């Protein structure tokens, strides 16, 4: 461990503060877990919505708007899938932490555990922010896909079939005699 731990007497004199920090850290971790679950729900909604929008276009004639719509829907769904992948991050090795803490005085062990939790929370927060960015980009793709579908659906309304203008029948000039 690179960081020099404060001595046990100092930490024991600050035990109330350490307990407060630990309780707040636990609340932050709980909040992070809730936000992560909400992110998973948004990503799942994104996947479902992108699938529906894409499926609606499959029955359409293939045109540039249909292909663009399907592509954007696909990208939106992929963004959602990337977000719901299981997280790959560091986790506390509880057994190793226990063994290390048992070799330390009580408050130094507690201080070390707080530091470990802070490190994991920082990493998880960065990962959650990245997942949030991917979901936002996915929803932008979904919105663009819906806009393209709307344009594709409304474009035929702007063009009306023109019937040929009636032609006048040639009239013969009567000469007056």
C-alpha positions as CSV (number, residue, x, y, z in Angstrom):
1,X,0.0,0.0,0.0
2,X,1.6,3.3,-1.1
3,X,-0.3,5.6,1.2
4,X,0.9,5.9,4.8
5,X,-2.0,5.3,7.1
6,X,-2.7,7.7,10.0
7,X,-1.7,6.2,13.3
8,X,-4.3,4.3,15.4
9,X,-4.5,6.8,18.1
10,X,-5.4,9.6,15.6
11,X,-8.0,7.5,13.9
12,X,-9.5,6.4,17.2
13,X,-9.9,10.0,18.2
14,X,-11.7,10.6,14.9
15,X,-13.8,7.5,15.1
16,X,-17.1,9.4,15.1
17,X,-16.1,11.2,11.9
18,X,-15.0,7.9,10.3
19,X,-18.4,6.3,11.2
20,X,-20.2,9.3,9.7
21,X,-18.1,9.1,6.5
22,X,-18.7,5.3,6.3
23,X,-22.4,5.8,6.7
24,X,-22.5,8.5,4.0
25,X,-20.4,6.3,1.7
26,X,-22.9,3.5,2.1
27,X,-25.7,5.8,1.2
28,X,-23.8,6.9,-1.9
29,X,-23.2,3.3,-2.9
30,X,-26.9,2.6,-2.4
31,X,-27.8,5.6,-4.6
32,X,-25.3,4.5,-7.2
33,X,-26.9,1.0,-7.3
34,X,-30.4,2.6,-7.7
35,X,-29.2,4.9,-10.5
36,X,-27.5,2.0,-12.2
37,X,-30.7,0.0,-12.1
38,X,-32.6,3.0,-13.5
39,X,-30.0,3.1,-16.3
40,X,-30.6,-0.5,-17.1
41,X,-34.4,0.2,-17.3
42,X,-33.9,3.1,-19.7
43,X,-31.6,0.9,-21.8
44,X,-34.2,-1.8,-21.9
45,X,-36.9,0.7,-23.0
46,X,-34.5,1.9,-25.7
47,X,-34.0,-1.6,-27.0
48,X,-37.8,-2.2,-27.1
49,X,-38.6,1.1,-28.7
50,X,-35.9,0.7,-31.3
51,X,-37.1,-2.8,-32.1
52,X,-40.7,-1.6,-32.6
53,X,-39.8,1.4,-34.8
54,X,-37.5,-0.9,-36.9
55,X,-40.2,-3.6,-37.2
56,X,-42.7,-1.1,-38.4
57,X,-40.5,-0.2,-41.3
58,X,-39.8,-3.8,-42.4
59,X,-43.3,-3.9,-44.0
60,X,-42.6,-0.7,-46.0
61,X,-41.3,-0.5,-49.4
62,X,-37.5,-0.4,-49.4
63,X,-36.4,3.2,-50.0
64,X,-33.7,5.4,-48.8
65,X,-35.8,6.5,-45.8
66,X,-36.6,2.8,-44.9
67,X,-32.9,1.9,-45.0
68,X,-31.9,5.0,-43.0
69,X,-34.7,4.3,-40.5
70,X,-33.7,0.7,-40.0
71,X,-30.0,1.7,-39.6
72,X,-30.8,4.3,-37.0
73,X,-33.1,1.9,-35.1
74,X,-30.4,-0.7,-35.2
75,X,-27.8,1.7,-33.8
76,X,-30.3,2.7,-31.0
77,X,-30.9,-0.9,-30.1
78,X,-27.1,-1.7,-30.1
79,X,-26.6,1.3,-27.7
80,X,-29.2,-0.2,-25.4
81,X,-27.6,-3.6,-25.5
82,X,-24.1,-2.2,-24.8
83,X,-25.5,-0.5,-21.7
84,X,-27.2,-3.6,-20.2
85,X,-24.1,-5.8,-20.6
86,X,-23.0,-7.0,-17.2
87,X,-20.6,-4.5,-15.6
88,X,-16.9,-5.4,-15.6
89,X,-15.3,-3.6,-12.8
90,X,-13.3,-4.1,-9.7
91,X,-15.1,-5.4,-6.7
92,X,-13.9,-5.7,-3.1
93,X,-12.3,-9.1,-2.4
94,X,-14.0,-9.5,0.9
95,X,-11.8,-12.4,2.0
96,X,-8.6,-10.6,1.2
97,X,-9.9,-7.4,2.9
98,X,-10.9,-9.4,6.0
99,X,-7.4,-11.0,6.2
100,X,-5.7,-7.6,5.7
101,X,-7.9,-5.9,8.2
102,X,-7.4,-8.6,10.9
103,X,-3.6,-7.8,10.7
104,X,-4.3,-4.1,11.4
105,X,-5.5,-2.2,14.4
106,X,-9.2,-1.6,14.3
107,X,-9.4,2.0,13.1
108,X,-6.7,1.6,10.5
109,X,-8.6,-1.3,9.1
110,X,-11.8,0.7,9.0
111,X,-9.9,3.6,7.4
112,X,-8.5,1.2,4.7
113,X,-12.0,-0.2,4.0
114,X,-13.4,3.3,3.6
115,X,-10.6,4.1,1.1
116,X,-11.3,0.9,-0.9
117,X,-15.0,1.7,-1.0
118,X,-14.3,5.3,-2.2
119,X,-12.1,3.9,-5.0
120,X,-14.7,1.5,-6.2
121,X,-17.4,4.2,-6.0
122,X,-15.3,6.5,-8.1
123,X,-14.7,3.9,-10.7
124,X,-18.4,2.9,-10.8
125,X,-19.5,6.5,-11.0
126,X,-17.3,7.0,-14.1
127,X,-18.6,3.8,-15.6
128,X,-22.2,4.9,-14.9
129,X,-21.6,8.3,-16.6
130,X,-20.2,6.5,-19.6
131,X,-23.3,4.3,-19.7
132,X,-25.5,7.4,-19.5
133,X,-23.8,8.9,-22.5
134,X,-24.3,5.7,-24.5
135,X,-28.0,5.7,-23.6
136,X,-28.4,9.4,-24.5
137,X,-26.8,8.7,-27.9
138,X,-29.0,5.7,-28.4
139,X,-32.1,7.8,-27.7
140,X,-30.8,10.4,-30.2
141,X,-30.6,7.6,-32.8
142,X,-34.1,6.5,-31.9
143,X,-35.5,10.0,-32.3
144,X,-33.7,10.4,-35.6
145,X,-35.1,7.1,-36.7
146,X,-38.7,8.2,-35.8
147,X,-38.1,11.5,-37.6
148,X,-36.9,9.6,-40.7
149,X,-40.0,7.3,-40.5
150,X,-42.2,10.3,-40.3
151,X,-40.6,12.0,-43.2
152,X,-40.8,8.8,-45.2
153,X,-44.5,8.5,-44.4
154,X,-45.4,12.1,-45.1
155,X,-43.3,12.6,-48.2
156,X,-45.9,10.9,-50.5
157,X,-48.5,13.3,-49.2
158,X,-46.6,16.2,-50.6
159,X,-46.6,14.8,-54.1
160,X,-49.9,14.5,-55.8
161,X,-50.3,12.7,-59.0
162,X,-50.7,15.1,-61.7
163,X,-53.3,14.2,-64.3
164,X,-52.4,15.4,-67.7
165,X,-53.9,18.8,-68.5
166,X,-56.8,18.5,-70.9
167,X,-55.7,19.3,-74.4
168,X,-57.9,21.4,-76.6
169,X,-59.1,19.8,-79.7
170,X,-58.1,21.6,-82.7
171,X,-60.9,23.6,-84.2
172,X,-61.0,24.4,-87.8
173,X,-61.2,28.0,-88.7
174,X,-64.3,28.8,-90.6
175,X,-63.7,31.1,-93.3
176,X,-66.5,33.4,-93.9
177,X,-67.2,33.8,-97.4
